[in-house]
């Protein structure tokens, strides 16, 4: 067999395996790279060269930046703005705000990250406003597809076409250059959804709904009897407690008041210093009158919400949070003694309350002096500490965490610790990309490095934030493009396409490439589709003597139009359960949108980027 025949066979087998979907896509992609080497089409360095490509490095770094925005609560803040602005009556306003927000997020933090961040928010809105989730979730995803064309960072396909344009000697696309077609795509998408979406979408809810953590803190403090009577008081410079040892604090003169913990003012951790300093906090539990007397006599300042004894705000905020843990059978903690106010061995967490069989063990009868509480299997403990301490110290086989602190923080704590740094890093990355001061891969690496160095995420968290399936898929499939060019397969397919188009001209070429890309993109990854079609489009443009830029941009638009099946993109599949969608629901709304994408790709793109 000739190299072209080998390449064609490998492509055909890969497409069939992608559609079959029984073998993980990463294995199929790796199989493609190895098959190109085994058949002699490429050398081994060529077959594995995609993993060192700058585009792959840039895509991986975007996942780290996206996750940094999530863990700091920037996306939660955006979600709360959506809830606040949507109101309860207007379907049009709700859809418009949802689609604008998800499109803007997609442009800067990627399609998957934006949908994953807003999916639980939109489900909660549907529940609260008594609307069917099926009427909201598909518009969310389809608007995100359109929003992916607003900036270079919207989708890996944008990075690939920009790099292909640079390789063709035409210069890469600018960071916001995609918005020239992205804005019309988004405007048309929103118009179609608002005008026809209600009739084209089903009226149902999904059987599986993501957990709503927006009221998590209030639920916990109510369950453990802490909804009122918890106060955080700051030590003033004139307080008699200033300079005393933490162990010397005695509240016996204030009946009904219990010292829960003393926290460092700067970190909100249990105090580790030998003496109390100005700005440290006393966390106390008890009657409001007794707390007010203590504050007046000892020169302590209430937090504004703590004065009303609102436990949720006092215990659960941007710096610190709550976690509920269960003692499992065979845990090493069974038989150990704890008491409310106890600081754990790590020195970072405070035991606020303990429940057994759903009933709180009275704090007054479970003090250190009275012997505390001997833990049994099935007991639950409410722990409080900084978010970092909760993340680090609850990864312990001796306890089962009821709700991951990281997931809770992402949804319930808007603009949490590190949010300002994350926004600054994002803006800096966008400026570097927009001005072209450094290559995209360098800008992405600098941003990802800044996320780690600023303490927003550690190295392990950054590893976990990367969608390695996407990275491996792109890296392993890139050599296929190399093979198509080197063997002449791309030129041959381009010549056949040009021959089929005949004298109809370059507009017909765009139409043919759009149909090819759109059909493949409904069945296999749009990234894999783009990697196959891009070299064909470039070769066809060269054959016709036209600029490859409109061809590449049209390909990017076609790849974004993955509307007709749930398997077209991970985000389409992500909303299938929560939205209660069937396979056939996608094409009913997706087909009008795909027609609009066709109009933009074939007729509007050439008006902006001339042949």
BAVEX-916877 format. One record per residue (C-alpha): residue in three letters; x, y, z. Coordinates in pm, whole numbers, plus 50000, padded with zeros to 5 digits. Example, Ala and Ser with C-alpha at 12.3 -4.5 7.8 and 13.67 -1.06 7.14 Angstrom:
# BAVEX-916877
ALA512304955050780;SER513674989450714;
END
This chain:
# BAVEX-916877
UNK500005000050000;UNK501115035649932;UNK501585060950211;UNK498415078550095;UNK496455045850116;UNK497835039050464;UNK496885074150577;UNK493375071050433;UNK492865037250599;UNK494065050250936;UNK491675080050913;UNK488745057650821;UNK489425033451108;UNK489855062351353;UNK486545078251251;UNK484725044851285;UNK486225039251631;UNK485325074551739;UNK481715069151630;UNK481585034251786;UNK482665050052114;UNK483535017152283;UNK487265024152305;UNK488505054752499;UNK489265083152260;UNK492775087052401;UNK493585051152305;UNK492205056651955;UNK494265088451919;UNK497445071552045;UNK496705042751808;UNK496595067351518;UNK500025081451606;UNK501555046751649;UNK499915033751329;UNK501455062351130;UNK504865051851262;UNK504315014251222;UNK503275018050856;UNK506315039650781;UNK504255070250695;UNK506045090550964;UNK509215086951163;UNK508885081651537;UNK509815117951622;UNK507185129651374;UNK504555105551508;UNK505055117651865;UNK505945153551783;UNK502455166251852;UNK502955163552228;UNK505615190652212;UNK503635213551988;UNK503095248952127;UNK499355246252064;UNK499135215952295;UNK501065234152568;UNK498785264352533;UNK495615243352556;UNK496895225852871;UNK497765259153035;UNK494255272452966;UNK492775244653178;UNK494915255953474;UNK493825292253435;UNK490185281553400;UNK490375260753716;UNK492035289553900;UNK489025311553826;UNK486705284253951;UNK488475276454279;UNK488715313154373;UNK484985318154327;UNK485155341354024;UNK482725319153833;UNK480515315954144;UNK480415353754161;UNK479365355053795;UNK476665329253868;UNK475285349554158;UNK475105380153934;UNK473035359053697;UNK470625348753972;UNK470325384554095;UNK469705399353753;UNK467465372453606;UNK464395379853817;UNK461485355853842;UNK459085364753564;UNK460785371453231;UNK461865340853032;UNK463535363352774;UNK465625381853033;UNK466655349353200;UNK467745333852870;UNK469535365252755;UNK471525368953078;UNK472345331953086;UNK473545331252726;UNK475555363452752;UNK477255352153072;UNK478145317352948;UNK479425330952616;UNK481695356152789;UNK482985329553029;UNK483565305552740;UNK485635331452556;UNK488135333552843;UNK488005300353031;UNK487045274852759;UNK483785257952665;UNK483925229152912;UNK484935251353206;UNK482195277153149;UNK479395251553113;UNK480615231253411;UNK480695262853625;UNK477205274953531;UNK475405241453497;UNK474545238253870;UNK473645275253886;UNK471155272153598;UNK469655240353747;UNK469145258454079;UNK467505287453894;UNK465175262953720;UNK464195247754054;UNK463725281154230;UNK461735296753947;UNK459745264753886;UNK460895262153525;UNK461765230753332;UNK465505225353320;UNK465185213252959;UNK464165248552857;UNK467375263452999;UNK470245238852972;UNK470415233552596;UNK470365271252535;UNK473205273652789;UNK475355249152594;UNK474505261552245;UNK475215297652345;UNK478545285552484;UNK479355270352143;UNK478715304151982;UNK480685321752257;UNK483685299552185;UNK484155320551868;UNK484545353352058;UNK488255349152138;UNK491295327552070;UNK490945309952406;UNK487335298752349;UNK488185264352213;UNK491255243952111;UNK490045245851749;UNK490645283551748;UNK494225277651856;UNK494695251551584;UNK493365273351299;UNK495405302951421;UNK498555281851419;UNK497665267651076;UNK497305302950939;UNK500715311851079;UNK502265280250930;UNK500765289350592;UNK502665322350604;UNK499575343850649;UNK500115353051013;UNK498085340451307;UNK494625353251393;UNK494465380251661;UNK493085372752005;UNK489805391251946;UNK489765386851568;UNK487485356851610;UNK484845380251752;UNK484275394351404;UNK482285362851333;UNK481665353651695;UNK479405383451759;UNK477065376051462;UNK477055339151554;UNK476095346951913;UNK473485372951818;UNK471805348951574;UNK471985320351823;UNK470295340852095;UNK467605353251855;UNK466765317951735;UNK466645304152090;UNK464475332352225;UNK462055331851929;UNK461755294451867;UNK463405276752161;UNK460285272752373;UNK458505253752093;UNK461525233551979;UNK462665222452325;UNK460875196452539;UNK459115204752866;UNK460705181853122;UNK463215179353405;UNK466135155853443;UNK466225126453677;UNK469745135953785;UNK470375170553921;UNK473695184554048;UNK473845192354418;UNK473005227954518;UNK475555241454766;UNK474335277454762;UNK472665272755105;UNK475175247455234;UNK476425268355524;UNK472955277355647;UNK471875240955628;UNK474835229255836;UNK474565255356110;UNK470825248956141;UNK471325211256155;UNK473945214556429;UNK472035241056624;UNK474465269056542;UNK472115291756348;UNK472255316856632;UNK474505320756931;UNK477875319756749;UNK479895351756770;UNK483275361856633;UNK484795390956824;UNK487985409556737;UNK490525417657008;UNK491045455357020;UNK494275472857108;UNK492775482757446;UNK491595447657538;UNK492895431857863;UNK493365399757663;UNK496145415957460;UNK499475398657534;UNK497945370857744;UNK498335333757672;UNK495435317657482;UNK495125290757748;UNK494505317158016;UNK491205329057866;UNK488475320358118;UNK484795327558051;UNK483475312558376;UNK482415347358482;UNK479985348158191;UNK477435320358250;UNK476055304657936;UNK479055315157726;UNK481535289857589;UNK484875297157423;UNK484995277757098;UNK488355289056961;UNK490845317256935;UNK491765325456576;UNK494725343856428;UNK493545376656280;UNK495575373655960;UNK494815337555867;UNK491635327956061;UNK493435296356176;UNK493415284656538;UNK496005305856713;UNK499525291456728;UNK501275320956890;UNK502045320757261;UNK500175353457319;UNK497065370457183;UNK497675400156953;UNK495635429556830;UNK493255417756555;UNK492945381656672;UNK489425367956710;UNK487545349956986;UNK484915325756860;UNK482325321157134;UNK478985303657165;UNK476125312657394;UNK473555338857485;UNK473515372657309;UNK473375392457634;UNK476365374357780;UNK478315379457455;UNK477495416657459;UNK478655419557821;UNK481915401557738;UNK482525424457441;UNK481915455957645;UNK484035445857944;UNK486935430957750;UNK487005456557467;UNK486105432257191;UNK484545442556859;UNK481705423056702;UNK481675415856334;UNK478555432656195;UNK476785400056112;UNK478135382656421;UNK476395407956643;UNK473135392456537;UNK474595357956600;UNK474265346856237;UNK476325315256249;UNK476395308855875;UNK478165341655794;UNK480465339756097;UNK481665304456029;UNK481395303055651;UNK482985331355454;UNK485745339355208;UNK488535329355445;UNK487095299355627;UNK484425273055585;UNK482675242855729;UNK482885205855656;UNK480805176855782;UNK482585143555828;UNK481345109055925;UNK483295083756133;UNK483245051555925;UNK483515016156064;UNK487095005656143;UNK488185042156160;UNK491235049156374;UNK489265077056544;UNK486765053056706;UNK487295054357082;UNK489125087757075;UNK487805116857278;UNK486755150257128;UNK484815180357255;UNK483335211757095;UNK486025238157063;UNK488795212357039;UNK491585219256790;UNK492555188856583;UNK496065173956588;UNK496955192856271;UNK496345225656457;UNK494275239356167;UNK490715226856228;UNK488205232556509;UNK485555207256618;UNK482365227856646;UNK479815200956722;UNK479265163356726;UNK476055144556645;UNK475075108756712;UNK472055093256539;UNK471115127656408;UNK470995144356753;UNK473605168656880;UNK475555158357187;UNK475065188057418;UNK478085210957423;UNK477615218657791;UNK477935181757880;UNK480755174357638;UNK483465198057751;UNK487085189157803;UNK486595190358181;UNK483675165958170;UNK485645140457970;UNK484445150157624;UNK482785126957371;UNK484085092257291;UNK483665088056917;UNK481715058756776;UNK481185046056423;UNK478495066856252;UNK479095098556454;UNK479245130656252;UNK481445160556330;UNK481185196256210;UNK484655210456152;UNK485645246456086;UNK488865260055946;UNK490435278555657;UNK489555265255312;UNK493145254555259;UNK493165235055585;UNK489875217855496;UNK491255207755157;UNK494525194455297;UNK493545177055620;UNK490265160355523;UNK491975137355276;UNK492125111255551;UNK490885074955542;UNK489695078055904;UNK486825101355803;UNK484295103255521;UNK483665138555394;UNK479965144155324;UNK480475172355072;UNK483845181454923;UNK484975215255062;UNK486435223454723;UNK483105218054544;UNK481245237454812;UNK483655266854792;UNK483475268454413;UNK479705272154418;UNK478945289854745;UNK481815314154805;UNK481915341654540;UNK485195360354497;UNK486935339654763;UNK490625339454856;UNK492825346454556;UNK489975359354337;UNK491595393254276;UNK494905376854186;UNK493125352853950;UNK491345381353771;UNK494605400953739;UNK496355370253596;UNK493515364853350;UNK493575401253236;UNK497375400053198;UNK497135368252987;UNK494435383552766;UNK496555414852717;UNK499595394152619;UNK497515374452372;UNK495715404952235;UNK498895424952180;UNK500905395352050;UNK503765405152282;UNK504655368452328;UNK503525336252156;UNK500245321452291;UNK502015291752450;UNK504285315252646;UNK501345336552761;UNK499495305352874;UNK502505291353059;UNK503145324553232;UNK499505326353345;UNK499465290253466;UNK502745295753650;UNK501365327153813;UNK498285307753930;UNK500595283054108;UNK503105308454242;UNK500315330354382;UNK499095301054591;UNK495715298654418;UNK496465262454331;UNK499345239354404;UNK501125217854149;UNK499015186954221;UNK495775206554184;UNK496985221053856;UNK497705185953726;UNK494185174953817;UNK492615205553653;UNK493945196753309;UNK491655176453083;UNK494295151452981;UNK491845135152741;UNK491755167152537;UNK495515172652559;UNK496365137052454;UNK493725137752181;UNK495175169352027;UNK498805158552070;UNK498265123651927;UNK496075135051636;UNK498345163351524;UNK500735139651343;UNK497785129251128;UNK497775164150981;UNK501515161050919;UNK500985127650747;UNK498225141450525;UNK500485169550409;UNK503695149250367;UNK502085120350181;UNK500075143149957;UNK496765129750092;UNK495575164450185;UNK496455177749841;UNK494695148449673;UNK491505152949880;UNK491635190249820;UNK491945185049446;UNK488945161649450;UNK486965187249648;UNK487985215149409;UNK487035192749115;UNK483595186249268;UNK483135223249325;UNK484095229748965;UNK483745265448848;UNK481425274849134;UNK484305293149299;UNK485705296749650;UNK482305302349811;UNK481285267249701;UNK484575254749850;UNK483625269950185;UNK480215253350160;UNK481755219350084;UNK484255221950368;UNK481525233650606;UNK479325203650527;UNK482275179650566;UNK483345195250897;UNK479815198051035;UNK478905161950955;UNK482085147851109;UNK481775171651405;UNK478415156651505;UNK479975122251535;UNK483515127151660;UNK485325153751860;UNK485285187551688;UNK488975190551775;UNK489745157751597;UNK487565168851306;UNK489455201651276;UNK492795183651276;UNK491615162650982;UNK489945190550782;UNK492465218950835;UNK495185204850606;UNK492555196850342;UNK491285232550353;UNK494775247750334;UNK495695225550039;UNK492435233749862;UNK493035270949909;UNK496525267349763;UNK495135247449470;UNK492605274949392;UNK495135302549449;UNK493155319249730;UNK494015329650084;UNK493675301650342;UNK492455325650613;UNK488745325950518;UNK488925288250467;UNK490395283150815;UNK487935306550984;UNK485015289550808;UNK486345256150935;UNK486455269851290;UNK482835281451261;UNK481755247451127;UNK483575229451410;UNK481755251251665;UNK478385241151520;UNK478275207751704;UNK474555209151780;UNK472835178551634;UNK473855150251869;UNK474665146852241;UNK477975129752159;UNK479235159051950;UNK480945175752250;UNK481385167852621;UNK479185197752707;UNK476295184352498;UNK476525152052695;UNK476975170953023;UNK473435185353014;UNK471675154252882;UNK470905140053229;UNK470075172353417;UNK467955184153123;UNK466155150953072;UNK466995152152700;UNK466595123752451;UNK468985118752159;UNK466415133251916;UNK465915165552113;UNK469245180152001;UNK468665183151628;UNK465295200651663;UNK466895232351799;UNK470355224351664;UNK469385223451295;UNK468195260051273;UNK471365270351456;UNK473565250051224;UNK471895266750924;UNK472735300751074;UNK476345289651130;UNK476425278750762;UNK475265313250651;UNK477965330150860;UNK480735306150754;UNK479955306950382;UNK478695342250319;UNK479855364950604;UNK483385351350660;UNK484535360250301;UNK483325395950354;UNK485735399550649;UNK488695378650531;UNK488995382850157;UNK489925354449926;
END
